[in-house]
Amino acid sequence: MGKRKCLQCTTPNMAFTTGLFDKKNQLSNSFLSSYSIPSTAPPLTLAASVSQRFLFSSFHSLSMAATASTALQITAARPSISSTCRIFKAGVANVGAVNKGTSWAKLTSTCHISSAQSFHRNFMSSPSKFEKFSAKAISKSGENKTSSGLPIDLKGKRAFIAGIADDNGYGWAIAKSLAAAGAEILVGTWVPALNIFETSLRRGKFDESRVLPDGSLMEISKVYALDAVFDNPEDVPEDIKANKRYAGSSNWTVQEVAECVKQDFGSIDILVHSLANGPEVSKPLLETSRKGYLAALSASSYSYVSLLKHFIPIMNPGGSSLSLTYIASERIIPGYGGGMSSAKAALESDTKVLAFEAGRKHKIRVNAISAGPLRSRAAKAIGFIDTMIEYSIANAPLQKELSADEVGNTAAFLASPLGSAITGAVIYVDNGLNAMGVGVDSPIFKDLNIPSDKH
């Protein structure tokens, strides 16, 4: 799931002669409209493009100056002309297709489109060619770089993400996006997975996936042992206390972790619930035991209530909390059993109530992200994650595989001041699959000529 990057685009090589300054040879609208843009022109920085814009506006009529004031605006005679934007290591990718009348406003997100024609070909060809759209956040190291638009700036904020046990899930992607925006990262890891997670982190096994948009590595200030099924030490049964997987760990109940975070750091600003467990998830609901059903709700739903309850006292006013849910909360997903669909429905219902209570009493926003299927280690436990991904690609409005970064970037937005009026909401990040009422890959629709990638 990045920091703000420096923007560089390929724009026209503008040669100005002494005749430009001659009153008898003033620029005209007709000159600009017929101006040709070479696709291989040398790169200019954003600052340079702004200077050129100012120079243009100085020698044009008032109407042209007004047009140029929005940004660098170029009217081309040939709509097929495009300029190629490049992604630099410390830069943000941007839209490259420029048609007649198109305005290059302040670009703050990523869309790798080389031209209108190539975009059409990519969209209609295969999902592997459909480039990902990914908003990037400003990094700490980019403070002195030229930036524009609305930055996702979380500098000075501290986030606690509960439920990270490896480097390929949504929790990890959220941590990266928050870190890229400048937030300090604290992590809560399930006790039995703590040792292998810390060992992998220490030995550099996660270094490749720790890389942030500016080239630096995401830093995790501290990893806490956490089992969110237990609120306090009195709730822990004897068999868990004696379990060798818990040996050597202490202070891992929700209450104890919150107290440790307070002692270590004083307060937090962002709380993320990225954990779930259904011991009987592979069983149909009719075959799920009471114990398995309640275990799913305890680990996947009430754990969020407990986390918020114990962490709110150390959350700064104006903070943000969010959880991860799934479309099975409101649609039938065969195979997603064991009470997990019920747990997600409870989680979404609780999100609304918690938003009201936490908002009124503590000025904390509470939201949920309903994410599409991801090929993570945790999802593989369901047993048919590959099938769900293929189904999504075939039937979602956007025919591409969802990336964890897209969920991470949404989390960064919701946690930032840009989402200051959003609370009690379930935000879908699933390529639009939630909007579909039917599976259009069904043979029933073969005669409707529905646009589709062949994958």
DOGUMI-359181 format. One record per residue (C-alpha): residue in one letter; x, y negated, z. Coordinates in steps of 0.02 Angstrom, whole numbers, padded with zeros to 5 digits, always signed. Example, Ala and Ser with C-alpha at 12.3 -4.5 7.8 and 13.67 -1.06 7.14 Angstrom:
a+00615+00225+00390 s+00684+00053+00357 
***
This chain:
m+00000+00000+00000 g+00173-00313-00029 k+00260-00479-00008 r+00239-00632-00118 k+00359-00625-00265 c+00435-00760-00371 l+00342-00785-00534 q+00432-00789-00700 c+00345-00786-00867 t+00396-00789-01049 t+00335-00954-01118 p+00374-01054-01278 n+00549-01119-01308 m+00506-01303-01319 a+00637-01407-01408 f+00612-01592-01388 t+00697-01712-01508 t+00722-01898-01501 g+00573-01916-01616 l+00463-01858-01473 f+00497-02021-01386 d+00468-02129-01540 k+00302-02218-01532 k+00278-02183-01717 n+00294-01996-01688 q+00180-01966-01540 l+00113-01792-01508 s-00063-01759-01568 n-00198-01633-01527 s-00176-01555-01698 f+00008-01523-01663 l-00032-01432-01502 s-00171-01328-01578 s-00054-01263-01714 y+00093-01234-01599 s+00165-01060-01621 i+00218-00959-01468 p+00362-00840-01503 s+00338-00676-01409 t+00525-00661-01378 a+00547-00832-01302 p+00667-00849-01153 p+00596-00840-00976 l+00554-00997-00880 t+00525-01012-00695 l+00360-01075-00630 a+00445-01237-00580 a+00506-01261-00759 s+00333-01232-00829 v+00265-01362-00710 s+00397-01486-00769 q+00351-01454-00950 r+00169-01478-00907 f+00210-01647-00833 l+00311-01695-00986 f+00169-01646-01102 s+00042-01743-01002 s+00152-01899-01008 f+00147-01906-01199 h-00031-01848-01232 s-00194-01936-01223 l-00291-01937-01060 s-00400-01795-01118 m-00250-01684-01152 a-00174-01731-00984 a-00333-01679-00897 t-00326-01513-00986 a-00145-01483-00941 s-00171-01527-00759 t-00251-01359-00718 a-00085-01270-00754 l+00016-01234-00910 q-00121-01221-01040 i-00079-01176-01219 t-00205-01170-01360 a-00144-01052-01494 a-00206-01041-01673 r-00179-00854-01677 p-00274-00767-01535 s-00165-00613-01553 i-00014-00709-01489 s+00036-00652-01316 s+00173-00687-01193 t+00251-00548-01094 c+00263-00574-00906 r+00400-00480-00819 i+00405-00408-00645 f+00562-00454-00552 k+00620-00370-00393 a+00572-00525-00298 g+00433-00573-00416 v+00249-00541-00434 a+00177-00466-00592 n+00049-00569-00681 v-00069-00571-00827 g+00017-00578-00995 a-00126-00590-01118 v-00155-00769-01174 n-00296-00804-01297 k-00352-00972-01364 g-00414-01084-01225 t-00348-00970-01087 s-00284-01061-00933 w-00136-00999-00835 a-00199-01045-00663 k-00110-01005-00504 l-00081-00818-00518 t-00080-00721-00355 s-00116-00543-00408 t-00052-00409-00522 c-00121-00349-00687 h+00001-00276-00813 i-00083-00325-00977 s+00032-00362-01124 s-00104-00419-01243 a-00290-00412-01275 q-00263-00275-01404 s-00150-00168-01295 f-00269-00191-01148 h-00410-00121-01254 r-00302+00026-01307 n-00247+00062-01129 f-00424+00051-01062 m-00493+00169-01194 s-00350+00294-01200 s-00299+00391-01045 p-00303+00358-00857 s-00115+00372-00848 k-00101+00219-00960 f-00223+00115-00860 e-00112+00001-00759 k-00150-00027-00576 f-00215-00193-00515 s-00127-00233-00353 a-00128-00395-00253 k+00038-00437-00175 a+00072-00529-00013 i+00205-00658+00027 s+00360-00589+00110 k+00461-00669+00249 s+00612-00681+00136 g+00508-00771+00006 e+00471-00922+00114 n+00589-01033+00016 k+00528-00973-00153 t+00400-01065-00256 s+00226-00995-00224 s+00053-01038-00279 g-00126-00986-00254 l-00195-00916-00092 p-00059-00821+00001 i-00091-00674+00116 d+00016-00736+00259 l+00024-00634+00420 k+00188-00702+00487 g+00187-00705+00676 k+00050-00573+00685 r+00068-00401+00763 a-00025-00246+00704 f-00056-00078+00787 i-00098+00061+00663 a-00166+00220+00743 g-00151+00380+00644 i+00011+00375+00543 a+00100+00543+00537 d+00186+00537+00366 d+00224+00418+00224 n+00091+00458+00095 g-00076+00419+00176 y-00185+00265+00185 g-00119+00220+00358 w+00059+00208+00292 a+00002+00103+00143 i-00091-00016+00259 a+00062-00033+00369 k+00168-00076+00216 s+00048-00209+00153 l+00034-00288+00325 a+00224-00286+00341 a+00242-00362+00168 a+00130-00504+00224 g+00244-00535+00373 a+00159-00438+00513 e+00256-00342+00645 i+00210-00157+00641 l+00174-00040+00787 v+00120+00139+00754 g+00022+00268+00852 t+00059+00448+00800 w-00030+00607+00852 v+00074+00689+00988 p+00105+00858+00902 a+00166+00765+00746 l+00271+00635+00838 n+00438+00726+00839 i+00443+00767+00653 f+00382+00592+00608 e+00515+00504+00712 t+00649+00624+00650 s+00603+00594+00468 l+00601+00406+00498 r+00770+00410+00585 r+00853+00518+00452 g+00796+00406+00311 k+00674+00528+00230 f+00546+00388+00219 d+00667+00255+00157 e+00609+00265-00023 s+00428+00239+00026 r+00476+00103+00152 v+00534-00014+00014 l+00436-00177+00012 p+00409-00287-00141 d+00559-00397-00097 g+00674-00245-00089 s+00688-00237+00100 l+00631-00089+00205 m+00475-00093+00312 e+00524-00099+00494 i+00421-00013+00629 s+00452-00098+00796 k+00395+00051+00897 v+00309+00220+00876 y+00192+00273+01016 a+00131+00448+01051 l-00059+00445+01040 d-00203+00567+01052 a-00360+00463+01027 v-00473+00606+01080 f-00432+00567+01262 d-00472+00400+01342 n-00369+00419+01501 p-00264+00550+01593 e-00415+00614+01689 d-00495+00670+01524 v-00351+00785+01474 p-00390+00968+01507 e-00261+01083+01584 d-00233+01184+01426 i-00180+01026+01333 k-00066+00972+01475 a+00018+01143+01468 n+00028+01146+01278 k+00210+01150+01221 r+00170+01030+01078 y+00135+00897+01209 a+00288+00937+01315 g+00407+00792+01336 s+00276+00661+01292 s+00186+00550+01415 n+00066+00402+01419 w-00020+00456+01259 t-00204+00432+01301 v-00292+00280+01228 q-00292+00184+01392 e-00109+00220+01426 v-00053+00173+01250 a-00145+00006+01262 e-00061-00027+01429 c+00110+00016+01357 v+00085-00100+01209 k+00035-00239+01328 q+00190-00209+01433 d+00305-00200+01281 f+00234-00338+01171 g+00100-00431+01268 s-00034-00437+01134 i-00083-00386+00957 d-00183-00469+00820 i-00232-00323+00708 l-00297-00150+00753 v-00313-00012+00622 h-00401+00154+00648 s-00333+00276+00519 l-00368+00445+00595 a-00498+00582+00582 n-00512+00766+00619 g-00646+00897+00591 p-00591+01071+00647 e-00731+01150+00546 v-00726+01032+00396 s-00726+01178+00273 k-00890+01247+00342 p-01061+01194+00276 l-01159+01089+00401 l-01282+01231+00430 e-01137+01342+00484 t-01051+01213+00594 s-01047+01248+00780 r-01098+01121+00911 k-00918+01117+00972 g-00850+01086+00798 y-00981+00952+00760 l-00948+00857+00921 a-00760+00874+00898 a-00775+00790+00726 l-00873+00645+00800 s-00756+00629+00948 a-00596+00622+00845 s-00664+00528+00694 s-00793+00408+00765 y-00790+00383+00952 s-00601+00368+00946 y-00625+00201+00858 v-00745+00141+00993 s-00618+00192+01124 l-00472+00109+01035 l-00565-00055+01016 k-00628-00047+01195 h-00453-00029+01267 f-00359-00141+01144 i-00479-00289+01138 p-00416-00356+01306 i-00243-00378+01226 m-00303-00439+01056 n-00286-00623+01018 p-00446-00718+00974 g-00470-00724+00786 g-00397-00550+00768 s-00456-00414+00651 s-00494-00230+00669 l-00534-00104+00534 s-00561+00082+00505 l-00564+00199+00357 t-00723+00285+00302 y-00784+00388+00153 i-00935+00391+00036 a-00991+00557+00115 s-01068+00448+00251 e-01211+00405+00132 r-01198+00527-00015 i-01195+00716-00022 i-01019+00781-00045 p-01026+00973-00046 g-00875+01046+00042 y-00852+00897+00159 g-00931+00986+00306 g-00905+01024+00488 g-00996+00866+00540 m-00871+00751+00453 s-01005+00669+00346 s-01102+00633+00506 a-00945+00565+00588 k-00916+00443+00445 a-01098+00387+00452 a-01078+00355+00638 l-00917+00260+00608 e-01001+00143+00484 s-01150+00115+00599 d-01032+00079+00744 t-00937-00045+00635 k-01090-00157+00626 v-01128-00148+00812 l-00946-00172+00860 a-00934-00321+00743 f-01075-00405+00838 e-01010-00365+01012 a-00826-00397+00976 g-00867-00554+00878 r-00980-00632+01009 k-00872-00589+01159 h-00695-00593+01091 k-00698-00676+00918 i-00632-00515+00840 r-00687-00461+00665 v-00728-00277+00634 n-00737-00199+00461 a-00719-00033+00373 i-00641+00017+00207 s-00729+00156+00112 a-00584+00226+00013 g-00591+00344-00135 p-00503+00513-00137 l-00314+00513-00114 r-00194+00658-00139 s-00125+00646+00039 r-00070+00786+00153 a-00218+00758+00267 a-00342+00764+00121 k-00271+00930+00062 a-00346+01008+00218 i-00517+00990+00136 g-00459+01108+00001 f-00530+01025-00155 i-00452+00853-00159 d-00385+00877-00336 t-00562+00913-00396 m-00627+00756-00310 i-00493+00649-00393 e-00533+00722-00564 y-00718+00691-00536 s-00684+00511-00487 i-00577+00479-00640 a-00711+00553-00753 n-00859+00461-00677 a-00802+00298-00595 p-00818+00134-00690 l-00629+00117-00683 q-00555+00279-00751 k-00391+00286-00656 e-00322+00371-00503 l-00336+00266-00346 s-00172+00217-00265 a-00143+00200-00079 d-00072+00026-00110 e-00241-00036-00170 v-00317+00011-00003 g-00169-00063+00090 n-00188-00229-00001 t-00373-00236+00041 a-00331-00207+00223 a-00205-00350+00218 f-00337-00464+00144 l-00466-00418+00276 a-00339-00444+00415 s-00285-00613+00348 p-00367-00785+00364 l-00432-00760+00187 g-00559-00638+00260 s-00604-00748+00408 a-00792-00742+00375 i-00803-00555+00338 t-00857-00442+00480 g-00974-00294+00500 a-00942-00247+00319 v-00899-00086+00229 i-00785-00130+00083 y-00777-00001-00056 v-00605+00029-00132 d-00642+00176-00246 n-00635+00113-00426 g-00823+00082-00415 l-00874+00265-00393 n-00995+00215-00254 a-01099+00119-00381 m-01135+00271-00489 g-01300+00363-00476 v-01254+00506-00591 g-01102+00599-00652 v-01081+00540-00830 d-00966+00686-00873 s-01119+00799-00870 p-01163+00879-01039 i-01335+00799-01018 f-01261+00630-01065 k-01157+00691-01213 d-01270+00605-01340 l-01269+00434-01255 n-01099+00386-01326 i-01035+00327-01155 p-00858+00255-01167 s-00738+00376-01086 d-00553+00411-01073 k-00504+00583-01133 h-00406+00657-00991 
***
